[in-house]
């Protein structure tokens, strides 16, 4: 065996390769949802398609890269140097929904396959019945965009102009989608160069050995952490609001077994796949469950496929968590997030030092299609929304954080929204509304973001989960608040409040108000320290009425003055 120091150097080198891929794609992409939001993931695998390292922007892609490579090996067995295969098949190859396109490139050294580079990103527009491609009311996959069933976009280093033409012809933003294809393909070339350099410096055999050491180390560390968790059987039940086309609520459940050598998550008993697009396929479920497994073992360690070897997932085929073709999956992220949240809910009482109360949990996907009034160019704003997270046993919840499945992503900055899309952002701040999330440790606040439409017309598509069922609390805390969208028409007619909409027509002057929920609280609110209640009032996080009614504070105004120095001190 090669010495340990070389193995450690190569392990860090694999991580550096993924990091460089990540920066390359973020800097060259044409879509703000990639270069601002960071809705993508990149990584390298061994020759068998087992993930070695991942530069992850979105936790929801914690798993699909390796699956994409393994299926590419089956679907395209004659892969050659310089080839790039593209797939967005939701039912195979790590697919999630059609907007998420994976590219796979084999890496050869001295004529032998030594690794793969893979990248998966959300393309803003890939066709379908609604602008932005993903939608909230599709009833079959064929309405959701162009399907790419493991097609070779690059052969021997030469892009296929005919396939690019097909892609451009099916997109409302052809320049953007072709630009994203080129940028994503280029980050794979970065990986190829770096892996070949490692092979030249250390030898292909040593690089292969280091990959196996990564696998062994990851599995060993995961098992070591798993052995120290509270073993037992845990259960949770909940609901998805609706399917977007009239059915709901949708019942979901999970049974979690924690044992020294394994974790089993069984979703048997959850609803069958539904008519609307909130279903997820197997890959989406795997990502959601892996996110939770990583959170309770060691979230700081780099992910690899071997880390998840002790994890077993059970979900009946044809269920809302394991939908089969041609089920719609455009808003799959709602089921994926719900899978994570279900396991979280089941385990939170048993692992209070690791897990918080319930969060706003939804991606709160938002798509706004319009013509930029400043440039006259058609454009589509696609972004997630951030919201409130639940409290923990020792700390208040985080304000305005993206959902767990979105990982280390961002909302689009106000300045970019106004310059790139020609809307006016009239408000962006914490939503301090009705009492919610109270507890000895209170839930974090959600956000409110308001878009004023300046173009003559626009189309709004949204999928805000937890619109009907608020975030759950722990140990006597209060539930959080629900997510919702409100449209205030410019003509003075009655406003509309809802959780899902597809291509809703808007007119110039209309206001779109996007509101995300407050997270759940932990513990009896009346056990919260008076000075904390006073500071919450002073900071505008709770009202004086909420301080009295939820926390039992007698004179929060006086306490606030004493703590902030705005009144006389004794």
C-alpha positions in Angstrom: 0.0 0.0 0.0 1.2 3.5 -0.8 2.1 5.6 2.3 -0.7 7.3 4.2 0.6 10.8 3.5 0.2 10.3 -0.2 -3.3 9.0 0.3 -4.2 12.1 2.3 -2.7 14.4 -0.3 -4.7 12.7 -3.0 -7.9 12.7 -1.0 -7.6 16.5 -0.6 -6.7 16.8 -4.3 -10.0 15.1 -5.2 -11.8 17.7 -3.1 -9.8 20.5 -4.8 -10.8 19.2 -8.2 -14.5 19.4 -7.3 -14.1 22.8 -5.8 -12.4 24.1 -9.0 -15.2 22.6 -11.1 -17.7 24.4 -8.8 -16.0 27.8 -9.3 -15.7 27.2 -13.0 -19.4 26.6 -13.5 -20.5 29.4 -11.2 -18.3 31.9 -13.1 -19.3 30.9 -16.6 -23.0 29.9 -16.5 -25.6 32.1 -18.2 -28.4 31.5 -15.7 -28.7 33.5 -12.5 -30.2 30.4 -10.8 -26.8 28.8 -11.3 -24.3 31.7 -10.9 -26.2 33.5 -8.2 -28.4 30.9 -6.5 -25.8 28.1 -7.0 -28.5 25.5 -7.9 -26.0 22.9 -9.1 -23.6 20.2 -8.0 -20.3 18.9 -9.4 -18.0 16.0 -8.6 -15.8 13.1 -9.7 -16.4 9.4 -9.4 -14.2 6.3 -9.7 -14.4 4.2 -12.9 -17.4 2.3 -11.6 -19.4 5.5 -10.9 -19.0 5.7 -7.1 -18.8 9.3 -6.0 -15.4 10.3 -4.7 -15.8 14.0 -4.0 -18.5 16.6 -4.6 -18.6 20.4 -4.7 -22.1 20.8 -3.6 -24.2 23.9 -3.8 -27.5 22.1 -3.3 -28.0 19.3 -0.8 -30.9 18.0 -3.0 -28.2 16.7 -5.4 -26.6 14.6 -2.7 -26.7 11.4 -4.6 -27.7 11.9 -8.3 -24.1 12.4 -9.6 -23.0 8.8 -9.0 -26.3 7.5 -10.3 -26.0 9.5 -13.5 -22.5 8.0 -14.1 -23.6 4.4 -13.4 -26.6 4.6 -15.7 -24.4 6.3 -18.4 -22.1 3.3 -18.3 -25.1 1.1 -19.0 -26.9 3.3 -21.6 -23.8 4.4 -23.5 -21.3 1.5 -23.2 -19.0 2.8 -25.9 -18.0 6.0 -24.2 -14.8 7.4 -25.6 -12.3 10.1 -24.7 -13.8 13.6 -25.1 -17.5 12.4 -25.0 -20.1 14.1 -22.9 -23.5 12.5 -22.2 -26.5 14.6 -21.1 -29.5 13.3 -19.2 -32.4 14.8 -17.3 -34.6 11.6 -17.2 -36.4 11.9 -13.8 -36.9 8.1 -13.6 -33.3 7.0 -14.1 -29.7 8.1 -13.8 -30.1 10.3 -10.8 -32.8 12.4 -12.4 -35.1 14.7 -10.4 -37.1 16.9 -12.8 -36.4 17.9 -16.4 -35.0 21.3 -15.4 -32.1 19.5 -13.7 -29.7 18.4 -16.4 -26.7 16.2 -15.7 -23.6 16.0 -17.9 -21.1 13.1 -17.6 -17.6 12.9 -19.1 -15.3 9.9 -18.9 -11.7 10.5 -18.0 -9.0 8.4 -19.6 -5.3 8.1 -18.9 -2.9 6.1 -21.1 -6.0 4.6 -22.9 -7.6 3.4 -19.6 -10.7 4.7 -17.9 -9.6 6.2 -14.6 -12.6 8.4 -13.4 -15.7 10.3 -14.4 -16.5 14.0 -14.1 -20.2 14.9 -13.6 -22.2 18.1 -13.1 -25.9 18.6 -12.6 -27.5 22.0 -12.8 -30.9 23.7 -13.0 -31.4 25.1 -16.5 -33.7 28.0 -16.5 -35.7 27.1 -19.6 -35.9 23.7 -21.2 -39.3 23.9 -22.8 -42.7 22.6 -21.5 -46.1 24.1 -21.3 -45.1 26.9 -18.9 -42.2 29.5 -19.0 -39.4 28.3 -16.8 -40.3 24.7 -17.5 -41.1 23.5 -13.9 -44.7 24.2 -13.1 -47.3 23.6 -10.4 -50.1 22.0 -12.3 -48.7 19.5 -14.8 -50.3 16.1 -15.0 -47.7 14.1 -17.0 -44.0 14.4 -17.7 -44.6 15.4 -21.3 -45.9 18.8 -20.2 -42.7 19.6 -18.3 -40.1 20.1 -21.0 -37.6 18.4 -23.3 -36.4 15.0 -22.2 -32.7 14.1 -22.8 -32.4 10.3 -22.4 -28.6 10.0 -22.1 -27.7 11.7 -25.4 -24.2 12.4 -26.5 -23.8 16.2 -26.8 -20.1 16.0 -27.3 -18.3 13.3 -29.3 -14.5 13.1 -29.2 -14.3 16.7 -28.0 -16.6 18.1 -30.7 -20.1 19.5 -29.8 -23.0 18.1 -31.8 -24.5 21.1 -33.5 -27.7 19.2 -34.5 -28.5 18.4 -30.9 -27.7 21.9 -29.8 -30.1 23.1 -32.4 -32.9 20.8 -31.0 -32.2 22.1 -27.5 -32.3 25.7 -28.6 -35.5 25.2 -30.6 -37.3 23.8 -27.6 -36.3 26.6 -25.2 -37.9 30.0 -24.7 -34.4 31.3 -23.9 -32.2 29.5 -26.4 -29.0 31.6 -25.8 -29.2 30.9 -22.1 -29.8 27.2 -22.3 -27.0 26.6 -24.9 -24.7 28.8 -22.8 -25.4 26.7 -19.7 -24.7 23.6 -21.7 -21.3 24.9 -22.8 -20.4 26.2 -19.3 -21.4 22.9 -17.6 -19.4 20.9 -20.2 -16.4 23.1 -19.7 -16.3 22.4 -15.9 -16.0 18.7 -16.8 -12.9 19.6 -18.9 -11.4 21.2 -15.8 -11.8 18.0 -13.9 -10.3 15.9 -16.7 -7.2 18.1 -16.8 -6.7 17.9 -13.0 -7.3 14.2 -12.7 -4.8 13.5 -15.6 -2.3 15.7 -13.8 -2.7 13.6 -10.7 -2.2 10.4 -12.7 0.9 11.9 -14.3 2.4 12.9 -10.9 1.5 9.9 -8.8 0.6 7.1 -11.3 -2.9 5.8 -12.3 -2.6 2.9 -9.9 -1.9 5.1 -6.9 -4.8 7.4 -7.8 -7.1 4.3 -8.0 -5.8 3.2 -4.6 -6.5 6.6 -3.1 -10.1 6.4 -4.4 -10.6 3.1 -2.7 -9.1 4.6 0.5 -11.7 7.4 0.3 -14.4 4.8 0.1 -13.1 2.8 3.1 -12.6 5.9 5.2 -16.0 7.3 4.5 -17.8 4.1 5.4 -15.7 3.6 8.5 -16.5 7.2 9.8 -20.2 6.9 9.0 -20.4 3.6 11.0 -18.5 5.0 13.9 -20.9 7.9 14.2 -23.9 5.7 13.7 -22.8 3.5 16.6 -23.1 6.4 19.0 -26.7 7.5 18.1 -29.7 6.5 20.2 -30.7 3.2 18.6 -34.4 2.3 18.2 -37.5 2.6 16.1 -39.0 6.0 15.4 -42.1 7.0 13.5 -43.5 10.2 12.0 -46.6 11.2 10.0 -47.5 14.4 8.2 -49.1 15.8 5.1 -48.3 17.5 1.8 -50.8 20.3 1.3 -52.1 19.2 -2.1 -50.9 18.1 -5.6 -51.6 21.4 -7.4 -54.5 20.1 -9.4 -57.2 19.7 -6.8 -56.3 16.7 -4.6 -55.1 16.9 -1.0 -54.0 16.7 1.7 -51.6 13.9 0.8 -50.7 11.6 3.7 -47.0 10.7 4.2 -45.2 8.6 6.9 -41.9 7.1 7.7 -40.5 4.4 10.0 -36.9 4.9 11.0 -34.7 2.2 12.4 -31.4 3.3 13.9 -29.0 0.4 14.7 -25.2 0.3 15.3 -24.6 -0.9 11.7 -27.4 0.6 9.7 -30.2 3.1 9.3 -33.4 2.1 7.6 -36.0 4.6 6.4 -39.3 2.9 5.3 -41.9 5.1 3.7 -44.4 2.3 3.3 -47.9 3.7 4.1 -47.4 7.0 2.3 -49.8 8.0 -0.4 -49.7 6.6 -3.9 -48.3 8.9 -6.6 -50.6 11.8 -7.3 -52.0 13.4 -10.4 -50.1 16.7 -9.9 -46.4 17.4 -10.0 -45.4 17.1 -6.3 -44.3 13.5 -6.7 -40.6 12.7 -6.5 -38.9 9.7 -8.1 -36.4 7.3 -6.5 -33.4 9.6 -7.0 -35.2 12.6 -5.4 -36.1 10.4 -2.4 -32.5 9.2 -2.1 -31.2 12.7 -2.0 -33.7 13.8 0.7 -32.9 10.8 2.9 -29.1 11.1 2.4 -29.3 14.7 3.4 -30.8 13.6 6.7 -28.4 10.7 7.2 -25.5 13.1 6.7 -27.0 15.6 9.2 -27.1 13.1 12.0 -23.8 11.4 11.3 -21.2 14.1 10.4 -22.3 17.0 8.2 -18.7 18.4 8.2 -17.1 15.4 6.5 -17.0 15.6 2.6 -19.7 13.4 1.0 -19.0 10.3 -1.0 -21.2 7.4 -2.1 -19.5 5.1 0.4 -20.6 7.3 3.3 -24.1 6.1 2.7 -23.5 2.4 2.5 -25.0 1.8 6.0 -28.2 3.5 4.7 -31.2 1.5 3.4 -34.3 3.1 1.9 -37.7 1.5 1.3 -40.5 3.1 -0.7 -43.1 1.2 -2.7 -42.9 1.8 -6.5 -45.7 4.1 -7.6 -45.9 6.0 -4.4 -45.6 9.8 -4.0 -41.9 9.2 -2.9 -41.1 6.8 -5.7 -43.2 7.8 -8.7 -43.0 6.0 -12.0 -43.3 7.2 -15.6 -45.2 9.2 -16.8 -46.0 10.8 -13.4 -45.4 14.6 -13.3 -42.5 15.6 -11.1 -41.9 19.3 -11.9 -42.3 20.3 -8.3 -40.6 17.1 -7.0 -38.6 19.2 -4.5 -41.8 19.3 -2.3 -41.7 15.6 -1.8 -38.0 15.4 -1.4 -38.0 18.1 1.3 -41.0 16.4 3.0 -39.0 13.1 3.1 -36.1 14.9 4.9 -38.5 16.6 7.2 -40.4 13.4 8.1 -37.2 11.7 9.2 -36.2 14.9 11.1 -39.6 15.0 12.8 -39.2 11.3 13.8 -35.7 11.7 15.2 -35.8 15.2 16.7 -37.0 14.1 20.2 -34.3 11.5 20.3 -31.4 13.7 19.1 -32.2 17.1 20.5 -28.6 18.2 20.4 -28.5 17.7 16.6 -32.0 18.4 15.3 -34.3 21.4 15.6 -38.0 21.7 15.6 -39.8 21.9 12.2 -38.8 24.6 9.6 -40.7 26.2 6.8 -39.2 23.3 4.8 -40.5 24.2 1.3 -38.2 25.3 -1.5 -41.0 27.9 -2.1 -40.1 27.8 -5.8 -40.8 31.0 -7.7 -40.8 31.6 -11.4 -41.7 35.0 -13.0 -41.8 35.2 -16.8 -41.9 38.7 -18.3 -40.4 41.1 -20.7 -37.7 43.3 -19.2 -39.2 46.9 -19.6 -35.7 48.4 -19.7 -34.3 46.1 -22.5 -37.4 44.7 -24.3 -35.9 41.2 -23.9 -37.9 38.2 -22.6 -36.6 36.9 -19.4 -37.5 34.4 -16.6 -36.7 34.9 -12.9 -36.3 31.5 -11.2 -35.4 31.3 -7.5 -36.1 29.6 -4.2 -37.2 31.6 -1.1 -35.6 31.5 2.3 -37.6 31.1 5.5 -37.6 30.4 9.2 -36.0 27.3 10.8 -37.0 25.7 14.0 -35.5 26.2 17.4 -33.1 23.8 19.0 -33.0 22.8 22.7 -30.3 25.4 23.3 -30.7 28.1 20.6 -33.4 30.1 18.8 -34.1 29.2 15.2 -32.3 30.8 12.3 -34.1 33.6 10.4 -34.3 33.7 6.7 -32.3 30.5 5.8 -32.9 28.5 2.6 -34.6 25.1 3.0 -32.5 22.0 4.0 -32.6 20.6 0.4 -31.3 23.8 -1.0 -28.1 23.5 1.1 -25.6 26.2 0.5 -27.6 28.2 -2.0 -28.8 31.8 -2.1 -31.8 33.9 -3.2 -31.2 36.2 -6.1 -29.8 39.6 -4.8 -32.2 42.5 -5.0 -29.9 44.5 -7.3 -29.7 41.6 -9.7 -33.5 41.1 -9.7 -34.1 44.7 -10.6 -31.3 45.0 -13.2 -31.7 41.6 -14.9 -35.5 41.2 -14.8 -36.8 44.8 -14.6 -39.0 44.3 -11.5 -39.0 46.5 -8.5 -38.2 44.9 -5.1 -40.3 47.0 -2.7 -39.7 45.0 0.4 -37.3 42.3 1.6 -37.1 41.6 5.3 -38.2 39.5 8.2 -41.9 38.6 8.3 -43.0 39.5 11.8 -46.7 38.6 11.6 -49.1 36.8 13.8 -47.7 34.9 16.9 -45.9 31.8 15.8 -43.0 29.6 16.8 -43.1 30.6 20.5 -41.1 28.6 22.9 -38.4 28.6 25.6 -36.3 28.7 22.4 -38.4 30.4 19.6 -38.5 29.5 15.9 -36.6 31.7 13.4 -38.6 34.2 11.4 -39.5 33.8 7.8 -39.1 36.5 5.1 -41.4 38.7 3.1 -40.3 39.7 -0.4 -42.4 41.9 -2.7 -42.1 42.3 -6.4 -43.8 45.2 -8.3 -44.5 44.3 -11.9 -43.2 47.0 -14.2 -43.7 45.3 -17.5 -47.1 45.3 -19.3 -47.8 41.7 -18.3 -46.1 38.7 -16.6 -46.8 35.1 -15.7 -46.3 33.8 -12.1 -45.6 30.2 -11.2 -45.1 29.2 -7.5 -45.0 26.1 -5.4 -45.1 27.0 -1.7 -45.4 23.9 0.4 -46.5 24.1 4.1 -49.2 26.5 3.0 -51.8 24.6 5.1 -49.8 22.7 7.6 -47.4 24.8 9.7 -43.9 23.7 11.0 -44.1 21.4 13.9 -42.9 22.2 17.4 -41.1 20.1 20.1 -41.6 19.8 23.9 -44.4 22.2 24.4 -43.3 24.8 21.9 -45.8 26.5 19.5 -46.1 25.6 15.9 -44.6 27.9 13.3 -46.5 29.8 10.6 -47.4 28.8 7.0 -45.8 29.9 3.7 -48.0 31.8 1.3 -48.1 34.0 -1.8 -50.3 37.1 -2.1 -51.1 39.0 -5.3 -52.4 42.5 -4.8 -53.8 43.8 -8.1 -53.0 47.3 -9.2 -56.7 47.9 -10.1 -57.8 47.8 -6.5 -59.6 44.5 -6.8 -59.4 41.9 -4.0 -56.1 40.4 -3.3 -55.6 36.6 -3.7 -53.6 34.3 -1.3 -52.5 30.9 -2.3 -49.7 28.3 -2.1 -49.5 27.1 -5.7 -50.2 28.7 -9.1 -49.1 28.0 -12.7 -48.7 30.8 -15.2 -50.9 33.2 -13.3 -51.4 36.3 -15.4 -50.2 39.6 -13.9 -50.5 43.2 -15.1 -48.4 46.3 -14.8 -48.5 47.6 -11.2 -49.5 44.3 -9.6 -47.7 43.4 -6.4 -46.5 39.9 -5.7 -45.9 39.3 -2.0 -43.9 36.1 -1.2 -44.1 35.2 2.5 -42.3 32.3 4.2 -43.1 30.8 7.5 -41.6 31.0 11.0 -40.1 27.8 12.4 -41.4 25.8 15.3 -40.6 26.5 18.9 -39.0 24.2 21.6 -40.2 24.1 25.2 -42.9 26.1 27.1 -42.8 29.7 26.0 -43.4 30.8 29.6 -40.1 29.4 30.6 -38.2 31.8 28.3 -36.0 34.2 30.2 -37.6 37.6 30.6 -34.6 39.4 29.3 -34.7 37.4 26.1 -38.4 38.2 25.6 -37.6 41.9 26.2 -34.8 41.8 23.6 -37.1 40.1 21.1 -39.6 42.9 21.5 -36.8 45.5 21.2 -35.5 43.9 18.1 -39.0 43.8 16.5 -39.0 40.0 16.4 -42.2 39.7 18.4 -45.0 42.2 19.3 -45.7 43.3 22.8 -49.0 41.5 22.5 -47.3 38.3 21.7 -44.9 38.9 24.6 -47.9 39.1 26.9 -50.1 36.4 25.5 -47.5 33.7 24.5 -44.6 34.4 26.9 -46.5 35.8 29.9 -44.4 38.9 30.1 -45.9 41.5 32.4 -44.4 44.8 31.2 -42.2 44.2 28.1 -42.0 47.9 27.3 -40.3 48.6 30.6 -38.0 45.6 30.3 -37.1 46.7 26.8 -36.2 50.2 28.0 -34.1 48.8 30.9 -32.1 46.5 28.6 -31.5 48.9 25.7 -30.8 52.0 27.8 -33.7 53.9 26.3 -35.2 54.6 29.8 -33.9 55.4 33.2 -31.8 52.8 35.0 -32.1 52.1 38.7 
